Structures are given as structure tokens and as C-alpha cells.
Amino acid sequence: MTRTLVWFRDDLRTADHPALYAACRYAEGDGTGDVVAVYVLDEVSDGVRPLGGAAKWWLHGALGSLRARLDELGVPLLLRTGDPARLIPHLAEQLGADRVQWTRRYGGPERRLDAHLKEQLRQHGVEVESFPGSLLHEPWTVETQTGGPYQVFTPFWRAVSARPQQDPLPVPTPCWEAKSTAASLAAAGVPRGELRDLDLRPTAPDWAGGLRRRWEPSEMAGQRQLEEFLRQKVTDYDDARDRPELDGTSGLSPYLRFGQLSPRQVWAAACEEAPEQADGFLSELGWREFCWHLLFHFPQMPQQNLKAQFDAYPWQSRAQQPEAFRAWARGETGFAWVDAGQRELWETGHMHNRVRMASASLLVKNLGIDWREGEAWFWDTLVDADAASNPANWQWVAGCGADAAPYFRIFNPERQLERFDPQRRYVRRWIPELDTADYPQPVVDLGVSRREALAHYESIKKR
């Protein structure tokens, strides 16, 4: 009998999962083999970023859904918390696993950890194989004509979208009776691990009521969301996606972030269901791909300006401007477009992308607060907080990132409101006191702060 251990990370699905599919095929070919899955909540590995609160809430639901789906395939899901460099080899030994498989990750600390584990497991006679699965194409396979990484989106996406895309894999055939595998684990003294023991959901206080009303964090819900979008919304996507009151976006970002949908599934479905209307939508999938391309080639991106001259920009910390930051985070800046977005974020774990850009611009360019402070706030409050997209988008808004042209662009929240919510439906939904004396006055003069920001940009341009 053979046994394969599949290590799940940000790929919490059963369809189009190359590592799971290969493991089940291997067990089927063996005839007596089985597959065991594991998820490790890693908050201790050097450089690996712990999840924020909203993402943890999502993870709880995603793991519960995944466990139920894997049970249908005869694959028990073990849950652990701690250091994967210690837990995965120990678990492989406990299980008597012949093989360990996973889909690849692209952040610098994660790649180092995975390489170390591969070497460690192979030294103990365990076969290890990793698979692509999080992107349309591996980052190192996409290069400019001079052999370097892309730093401008349009030529990057032109190159990627022109390539043939691999078809998504189906859900694997059940490979073993679940009760037989579970019985063998119990006999070996290997506990399953309980979801509640990961302590992912807030309790005191329970602030997740709005998230529960807004989202169903399951693989099947992600599939339904994709199908509904392609059936009902994609035709009007290019016009509606900038209007938050219209609900014209796909709503797929958290499902992609946790790998409950793969980009190959989204690409294939869009090309099949709406080949003439999906270009604008697929370019958003391309931006996600571009952000991961950047993180792979510039692993310092979450902490450091991609453009070094911005190290001289006189941004201030949250501690230096506590009242301004608090007003921004709570949606009390006096700028309705930004405040509505921040309140939507707190209530639902999500903010419309058009509003995200203006909110980030106000913090960084008008209030003069470091983009890393805003990025950290979004990391904690977004259900789709993505290790590549979150810092890449903040750097784009701040002007210090890739493809940030013009880098001195400053979004005016009042003009954004007039343009994208002219009837005030979106802002009134989230700010009931908008037209009353209780609504605060603006925390900053847009004209004065704009001139100050442009002066700072002009000074660093000369460096």
C-alpha cells in the first residue's frame, strides 16, 4: 500500500488541483493506495506573513467546506497549527507516507521554506513533487525580450494572454473509502484536528456579522459566483465595474485569493461563456497575475518601495498622525466617497476597487501617511487580502511601484463621487448621517495637500 500526503495552502479546492489530482491518480493506479490531506496554519515561519482578522474568518469557512468536499473523495483533511518545517516531516513519518505533494507558492519566504522541506523530506526517502496551480503561468517563464521581469502591465498582459492556456483539471475520482483511511489514521494515533482549535473566528467581540451576511466562503459558492457573473453581468462589466452602487464586479477576488477558484477555471469559463465580452474582465485577472510576477521577482515589495528614490519621500507613520489615520480607518474623513468605502470594508470585509484607489490616495497623498500603514490596515480587514496584490496596489497608488504612471496622480474623492456615484446611492447606503450636522467636516484641505504632495514628488524626482 502507498500513501500520499497532500499539503494544502492557498489552494483550498478540489477541482483543478494538480497536486490532489496527481495523488488520487497515483493511488488509483496503485490499487491499494490512499491520500491524506493536511492544512497547517503557519504563524511562526520566518518571513511568512500571518493572516489578518478578516482573512482568518474566511479561512475558517473555507477549511470547513474543503474538509466536507475531501471527505466525499475519501481524503481525510488533517488540521495543524505551527511550523510546517517541523510538522510536515513529522506527519509524513507518522502516516508512513511515500510521497508529499503540494502546489507551488511564489513569495520569497514561502519558496525558501518549500525548498528546505523538499530537501529534508528527500533525505528521509520521501518523494516530493510540487505543481503549478495558483497562476496562469509560472512567473519565471514570462520574460521581456531582454530576459528580465516585466514592470509595465500592458506588455506583460499582451505576452501572457497570447500564450495557450492549460485547461483546468476535473475533480479527481474518489480514491479510497474514507472510513478505511480514517480508521487507519486512528489506529496510528494520528488525530484529525478540529477546526475550532485553530481559533480563526472572532468571539469577544464577534465583529463578523456583516461578513456572514455578505459571503459564503466555500468552493461551490465561488463556482456559483463565477457562473452568475458570466451569465448576468459580464456583458455590462466594462461600464458597470466603476459604479459601486450597481454591483457590477465579479466578486471573485476572495475565492481566487484562497484558491477556491483557480485562474485557469476563471479563464476557461470566461472564454467558453462570454468570448466576445470578457476581455476587460480577463485583464483584471491579468493584473492579479502581474502582481504575483512582481512579488516573485521583487520579494521585498511588501516592505520596500520598488522605486528607491521614494525612500526620500517624507511620509509619516500612523503614530505621527493618529487622529488622521483613525478618521480614515473609521470612515470619518468628511469625504463621503472614501468614508463609504471604509465603512463598507469594516462591515463586509470588502471595498469596491474604484473606491479603494481613492481611499488609498487620500491616505498617502493628502494625509501624507506611509502606504505601508494603509496596506497593513487592508491586510487585516479585507477578506481578499492578497500577499501580492495588496502591496502592489498600494505602491501603485503611492507612485513608488511598478507601472505607476503618472506616479504623481492624486485622486480627488469629490470628483470621483460626482463621476461614479452621481445619485449618491452608494455613499448614502453606508453613511446614514451624510446630510446631517453629525457628519464630520473634511480632515484635510484637498487643494493645499495636493500642492504639498506634488512638491514632495518634485523634490525626489531630482534625486
Wavefront OBJ file of the C-alpha trace (Angstrom):
o trace
v 0.000 0.000 0.000
v 1.195 3.520 -0.807
v 0.173 6.783 0.842
v 0.458 10.337 -0.468
v 0.275 13.395 1.779
v -1.098 16.491 0.015
v -0.260 19.758 1.747
v -2.921 22.413 1.103
v -2.011 26.089 1.380
v -3.758 28.878 -0.584
v -5.410 26.318 -2.862
v -8.475 25.240 -0.889
v -10.377 23.471 -3.663
v -10.870 20.011 -5.154
v -11.303 20.976 -8.826
v -8.251 21.929 -10.907
v -5.903 20.999 -8.071
v -2.872 19.408 -9.760
v -1.308 18.026 -6.567
v -4.554 16.437 -5.357
v -5.407 15.147 -8.820
v -1.998 13.531 -9.251
v -2.145 11.989 -5.768
v -5.548 10.423 -6.425
v -4.413 9.128 -9.809
v -1.334 7.625 -8.162
v -3.456 5.926 -5.502
v -5.853 4.643 -8.153
v -3.009 3.222 -10.202
v -1.535 1.521 -7.162
v -4.860 -0.104 -6.420
v -4.383 -0.113 -2.662
v -3.054 3.396 -2.122
v -4.712 6.283 -0.350
v -4.362 10.027 0.079
v -4.280 12.149 3.205
v -4.500 15.955 3.123
v -3.220 18.475 5.647
v -3.542 22.198 6.239
v -1.057 23.934 8.547
v -1.909 27.340 9.995
v 1.558 28.870 9.876
v 2.071 31.954 12.035
v 5.661 31.234 13.049
v 7.809 30.675 9.930
v 10.386 33.382 9.334
v 9.069 35.953 6.869
v 5.711 34.251 6.275
v 3.027 36.828 6.973
v 0.279 35.807 9.436
v -3.246 36.304 8.157
v -5.309 39.317 9.146
v -8.564 39.033 11.059
v -10.969 39.106 8.100
v -8.910 36.571 6.155
v -8.901 34.246 9.165
v -12.681 34.429 9.265
v -12.785 33.422 5.598
v -10.254 30.642 6.147
v -12.458 29.037 8.807
v -15.315 28.671 6.338
v -13.025 27.628 3.509
v -11.458 24.826 5.546
v -14.830 23.553 6.705
v -16.024 23.448 3.109
v -12.818 21.801 1.915
v -12.980 19.098 4.585
v -16.506 18.174 3.530
v -15.525 18.066 -0.155
v -12.456 15.942 0.521
v -14.475 13.531 2.638
v -16.535 12.821 -0.486
v -13.301 11.808 -2.220
v -12.155 9.567 0.624
v -9.397 12.013 1.545
v -9.301 12.999 5.228
v -8.147 16.560 5.927
v -5.884 16.961 8.937
v -5.618 20.385 10.565
v -2.495 21.561 12.336
v -1.007 24.813 13.597
v 2.686 25.579 13.988
v 5.893 25.289 11.999
v 5.494 23.352 8.709
v 9.248 22.686 8.593
v 8.753 20.510 11.650
v 5.152 19.354 11.246
v 5.196 18.115 7.648
v 8.179 15.736 8.035
v 6.824 14.510 11.364
v 3.409 13.889 9.867
v 4.869 12.103 6.846
v 6.701 9.783 9.214
v 3.602 9.213 11.381
v 1.495 8.405 8.356
v 4.103 6.268 6.652
v 3.722 8.473 3.593
v 5.723 7.551 0.497
v 5.099 10.900 -1.171
v 4.356 14.515 -0.256
v 2.828 16.862 -2.843
v 1.731 20.494 -2.983
v 1.069 23.344 -5.398
v 3.752 25.975 -5.570
v 3.930 29.339 -3.800
v 5.761 32.400 -5.108
v 6.640 34.644 -2.178
v 10.313 34.682 -1.174
v 9.970 33.248 2.376
v 7.494 30.615 1.184
v 9.798 29.481 -1.610
v 12.707 29.131 0.810
v 10.578 27.126 3.210
v 9.337 24.810 0.470
v 12.837 24.239 -0.900
v 14.098 23.392 2.579
v 11.236 20.939 3.099
v 11.845 19.238 -0.229
v 15.467 18.623 0.682
v 14.599 17.482 4.192
v 11.935 15.011 3.073
v 14.023 13.550 0.271
v 16.871 12.931 2.687
v 14.446 10.698 4.595
v 13.442 8.755 1.493
v 10.143 10.529 0.867
v 9.343 11.525 -2.703
v 8.327 15.169 -3.083
v 6.677 16.862 -6.036
v 5.323 20.366 -6.454
v 2.903 21.549 -9.121
v 1.782 24.844 -10.659
v -1.723 25.858 -9.734
v -2.066 29.432 -8.485
v -1.345 31.339 -11.712
v -1.924 31.024 -15.419
v 1.848 30.800 -15.971
v 4.817 30.382 -13.670
v 6.498 33.766 -13.047
v 9.940 32.684 -14.248
v 8.532 31.613 -17.631
v 7.376 35.140 -18.544
v 10.266 37.417 -19.556
v 10.850 40.561 -21.532
v 12.800 40.393 -24.772
v 15.938 41.228 -22.802
v 15.339 38.372 -20.376
v 14.189 40.340 -17.326
v 10.916 40.718 -15.464
v 8.128 42.933 -16.716
v 7.412 46.109 -14.762
v 4.710 47.521 -17.035
v 1.363 45.778 -17.175
v 0.295 46.216 -20.800
v 3.215 44.403 -22.464
v 3.143 41.797 -19.673
v -0.502 41.007 -20.257
v -0.078 41.067 -24.009
v 2.612 38.403 -23.661
v 0.673 36.274 -21.171
v -2.722 36.414 -22.844
v -1.205 35.434 -26.199
v 0.040 32.155 -24.749
v -2.050 28.991 -24.861
v -3.758 28.409 -21.531
v -3.923 24.970 -19.982
v -7.383 23.512 -19.462
v -8.439 23.098 -15.834
v -8.411 19.629 -14.317
v -11.601 17.954 -13.108
v -12.333 16.901 -9.557
v -10.427 13.622 -9.100
v -12.141 10.285 -8.863
v -12.592 9.072 -5.265
v -9.516 7.049 -4.472
v -10.346 5.119 -1.281
v -13.081 4.598 1.253
v -12.965 7.483 3.696
v -13.818 5.305 6.663
v -10.943 2.929 5.861
v -8.390 5.732 5.700
v -9.825 7.405 8.794
v -9.672 4.112 10.668
v -6.040 3.607 9.744
v -5.194 7.118 10.964
v -6.957 6.497 14.265
v -5.112 3.216 14.663
v -1.823 5.025 14.098
v -2.731 7.625 16.722
v -2.910 10.495 14.222
v -5.575 12.993 15.318
v -7.682 14.701 12.687
v -7.548 18.108 14.356
v -10.612 20.230 14.961
v -11.333 23.419 13.065
v -12.354 25.264 16.215
v -8.892 24.662 17.670
v -7.358 26.935 15.009
v -9.175 29.841 16.675
v -9.924 31.628 13.409
v -13.298 33.219 14.157
v -13.757 36.303 16.355
v -15.688 35.751 19.563
v -15.173 38.601 22.028
v -16.399 40.667 20.354
v -17.877 38.880 17.356
v -17.447 41.549 14.678
v -18.095 39.235 11.720
v -21.875 39.556 11.374
v -21.588 41.649 8.219
v -19.113 39.197 6.702
v -21.503 36.311 7.324
v -24.327 38.203 5.641
v -22.181 39.097 2.630
v -20.183 35.954 1.922
v -20.296 32.189 1.705
v -16.619 31.139 1.759
v -16.912 27.775 0.011
v -15.596 26.308 -3.222
v -19.138 25.722 -4.502
v -20.127 29.330 -3.725
v -17.145 30.516 -5.763
v -18.283 28.391 -8.698
v -21.809 29.795 -8.442
v -20.448 33.337 -8.234
v -18.421 32.798 -11.403
v -21.352 31.285 -13.274
v -23.729 34.053 -12.204
v -21.280 36.769 -13.198
v -20.702 35.316 -16.655
v -24.423 34.761 -17.154
v -25.728 38.110 -15.867
v -23.008 40.753 -15.528
v -20.059 40.307 -17.860
v -21.768 41.990 -20.827
v -22.004 45.268 -18.903
v -18.774 44.813 -16.962
v -16.690 47.492 -18.680
v -19.308 50.157 -17.921
v -20.629 48.933 -14.564
v -17.427 47.958 -12.783
v -16.651 51.568 -11.785
v -20.110 52.155 -10.279
v -20.228 50.625 -6.786
v -23.990 51.054 -6.414
v -24.565 48.798 -9.453
v -22.860 45.662 -8.082
v -21.198 45.245 -11.454
v -17.978 43.489 -10.411
v -17.373 39.750 -10.303
v -16.987 39.306 -6.534
v -14.423 36.567 -7.188
v -11.353 38.067 -5.520
v -11.575 36.219 -2.154
v -12.216 32.914 -3.912
v -9.119 33.455 -6.033
v -7.113 34.619 -3.020
v -7.781 31.380 -1.120
v -7.598 29.228 -4.218
v -11.213 28.091 -4.087
v -11.199 29.072 -7.731
v -8.110 28.803 -9.892
v -7.302 31.405 -12.554
v -7.386 28.594 -15.128
v -11.001 27.858 -14.178
v -11.941 31.519 -14.493
v -10.144 31.891 -17.819
v -11.707 28.745 -19.296
v -15.223 29.624 -18.145
v -14.980 33.201 -19.438
v -13.682 32.101 -22.831
v -16.411 29.487 -23.126
v -19.373 31.509 -21.846
v -18.541 35.038 -22.995
v -15.675 35.033 -25.507
v -16.698 38.364 -27.065
v -17.367 40.269 -23.825
v -14.722 39.038 -21.390
v -11.576 40.956 -22.406
v -11.948 43.693 -19.793
v -12.760 41.198 -17.075
v -9.849 38.927 -18.001
v -7.463 41.880 -17.889
v -8.320 42.157 -14.170
v -7.293 38.524 -13.815
v -4.156 39.590 -15.653
v -3.463 42.350 -13.112
v -3.529 39.715 -10.352
v -1.076 37.678 -12.405
v 1.119 40.763 -12.855
v 1.208 41.425 -9.103
v 2.435 37.898 -8.436
v 5.006 38.293 -11.215
v 6.283 41.369 -9.374
v 6.361 39.670 -5.967
v 8.279 36.711 -7.348
v 10.954 38.944 -8.879
v 10.895 41.596 -6.140
v 10.198 39.716 -2.890
v 10.896 42.887 -0.892
v 7.784 44.531 -2.374
v 5.566 44.258 0.762
v 8.110 46.238 2.800
v 10.175 48.374 0.422
v 9.486 50.941 -2.285
v 10.092 49.391 -5.680
v 11.437 52.779 -6.819
v 14.299 53.568 -4.467
v 14.060 57.359 -4.863
v 10.793 57.208 -2.934
v 12.768 56.268 0.169
v 13.277 60.026 0.491
v 9.567 60.850 0.401
v 8.582 62.367 3.785
v 5.671 60.069 4.565
v 4.619 59.961 8.189
v 3.725 56.969 10.316
v 0.372 56.145 11.818
v 1.782 57.045 15.225
v 2.708 60.521 13.994
v -0.811 61.195 12.743
v -3.064 59.084 14.982
v -6.186 61.208 14.649
v -5.980 61.431 10.858
v -5.369 57.717 10.500
v -8.213 56.902 12.883
v -10.592 59.113 10.919
v -9.554 57.417 7.684
v -9.870 53.886 9.093
v -13.292 54.562 10.634
v -14.728 56.322 7.600
v -14.921 59.731 9.267
v -12.737 61.866 6.985
v -15.561 64.108 5.774
v -15.094 62.823 2.198
v -18.133 60.682 1.513
v -16.584 58.599 -1.291
v -13.750 57.462 0.978
v -15.842 57.158 4.130
v -18.417 54.945 2.427
v -15.667 52.648 1.230
v -14.041 52.386 4.633
v -17.375 51.577 6.257
v -18.169 49.025 3.586
v -14.791 47.464 4.329
v -15.406 47.244 8.064
v -18.889 45.811 7.604
v -18.270 43.316 4.776
v -14.519 42.725 4.575
v -14.542 44.173 1.075
v -14.295 47.536 -0.671
v -15.108 48.335 -4.272
v -11.862 48.706 -6.250
v -12.655 52.153 -7.631
v -13.166 53.371 -4.061
v -10.034 51.569 -2.844
v -7.897 53.664 -5.171
v -9.342 56.944 -3.954
v -9.192 55.895 -0.308
v -5.541 54.896 -0.619
v -4.718 58.106 -2.468
v -6.296 60.245 0.256
v -4.284 58.493 2.964
v -0.938 58.559 1.175
v -1.039 61.758 -0.850
v -3.369 64.094 1.019
v -2.823 62.967 4.602
v 0.833 62.128 3.907
v 0.756 58.786 5.747
v 3.046 55.966 4.635
v 1.471 53.492 2.199
v 2.658 50.615 4.385
v 0.304 51.776 7.147
v -2.674 51.604 4.821
v -1.520 48.311 3.350
v -1.385 46.819 6.857
v -4.925 48.052 7.588
v -6.242 46.482 4.404
v -4.319 43.286 5.192
v -6.210 42.986 8.471
v -9.663 43.995 7.246
v -10.004 42.603 3.693
v -11.259 39.061 3.140
v -9.337 39.115 -0.164
v -6.091 40.494 1.308
v -3.590 39.043 -1.127
v 0.145 38.866 -0.436
v 0.995 40.200 -3.918
v -1.945 42.371 -4.961
v -2.273 44.270 -1.688
v 1.271 45.753 -1.586
v 1.474 46.097 -5.372
v -1.737 48.112 -5.498
v -0.724 50.333 -2.591
v 2.635 51.016 -4.216
v 0.867 51.785 -7.492
v -1.330 54.380 -5.795
v 1.616 55.829 -3.849
v 3.599 56.201 -7.067
v 6.554 54.137 -5.880
v 5.516 50.866 -7.538
v 5.503 49.274 -10.952
v 3.529 50.845 -13.800
v 2.583 53.803 -11.591
v 2.295 56.306 -14.413
v 1.779 59.087 -13.837
v 3.269 58.493 -10.403
v 2.076 61.911 -9.259
v -1.621 61.110 -9.953
v -3.749 62.230 -6.999
v -7.352 61.062 -6.906
v -9.836 63.745 -5.905
v -12.518 61.978 -3.823
v -15.117 64.643 -4.527
v -14.681 64.368 -8.293
v -14.697 60.571 -8.018
v -18.033 60.800 -6.208
v -19.524 63.093 -8.845
v -18.340 60.832 -11.629
v -19.085 57.357 -10.281
v -21.945 57.873 -7.798
v -23.796 60.934 -9.098
v -27.076 59.995 -7.405
v -25.268 59.392 -4.085
v -26.813 55.937 -3.756
v -23.602 54.218 -2.722
v -22.490 56.803 -0.172
v -25.961 57.148 1.373
v -26.147 53.409 1.822
v -23.061 53.436 4.041
v -23.319 56.905 5.619
v -26.821 57.372 7.051
v -25.825 60.705 8.665
v -24.396 62.077 5.399
v -26.807 65.024 5.057
v -26.937 65.908 8.741
v -24.873 68.028 11.110
v -23.432 64.814 12.593
v -21.313 64.140 9.519
v -17.737 65.411 10.120
v -16.010 68.208 8.280
v -13.122 67.264 5.961
v -9.935 66.353 7.815
v -7.698 67.959 5.204
v -7.803 70.664 2.546
v -7.584 68.825 -0.775
v -6.033 71.735 -2.658
v -3.331 72.550 -0.106
v -2.420 68.910 0.494
v -2.282 68.248 -3.240
v 0.218 71.053 -3.749
v 2.326 69.783 -0.862
v 2.351 66.259 -2.273
v 3.326 67.478 -5.737
v 6.160 69.499 -4.213
v 7.439 66.386 -2.449
v 7.266 64.414 -5.690
v 9.169 67.143 -7.497
v 11.900 67.106 -4.845
v 12.515 63.344 -5.022
v 12.442 63.413 -8.838
v 15.679 65.393 -8.712
v 17.489 62.722 -6.692
l 1 2 3 4 5 6 7 8 9 10 11 12 13 14 15 16 17 18 19 20 21 22 23 24 25 26 27 28 29 30 31 32 33 34 35 36 37 38 39 40 41 42 43 44 45 46 47 48 49 50 51 52 53 54 55 56 57 58 59 60 61 62 63 64 65 66 67 68 69 70 71 72 73 74 75 76 77 78 79 80 81 82 83 84 85 86 87 88 89 90 91 92 93 94 95 96 97 98 99 100 101 102 103 104 105 106 107 108 109 110 111 112 113 114 115 116 117 118 119 120 121 122 123 124 125 126 127 128 129 130 131 132 133 134 135 136 137 138 139 140 141 142 143 144 145 146 147 148 149 150 151 152 153 154 155 156 157 158 159 160 161 162 163 164 165 166 167 168 169 170 171 172 173 174 175 176 177 178 179 180 181 182 183 184 185 186 187 188 189 190 191 192 193 194 195 196 197 198 199 200 201 202 203 204 205 206 207 208 209 210 211 212 213 214 215 216 217 218 219 220 221 222 223 224 225 226 227 228 229 230 231 232 233 234 235 236 237 238 239 240 241 242 243 244 245 246 247 248 249 250 251 252 253 254 255 256 257 258 259 260 261 262 263 264 265 266 267 268 269 270 271 272 273 274 275 276 277 278 279 280 281 282 283 284 285 286 287 288 289 290 291 292 293 294 295 296 297 298 299 300 301 302 303 304 305 306 307 308 309 310 311 312 313 314 315 316 317 318 319 320 321 322 323 324 325 326 327 328 329 330 331 332 333 334 335 336 337 338 339 340 341 342 343 344 345 346 347 348 349 350 351 352 353 354 355 356 357 358 359 360 361 362 363 364 365 366 367 368 369 370 371 372 373 374 375 376 377 378 379 380 381 382 383 384 385 386 387 388 389 390 391 392 393 394 395 396 397 398 399 400 401 402 403 404 405 406 407 408 409 410 411 412 413 414 415 416 417 418 419 420 421 422 423 424 425 426 427 428 429 430 431 432 433 434 435 436 437 438 439 440 441 442 443 444 445 446 447 448 449 450 451 452 453 454 455 456 457 458 459 460 461 462 463
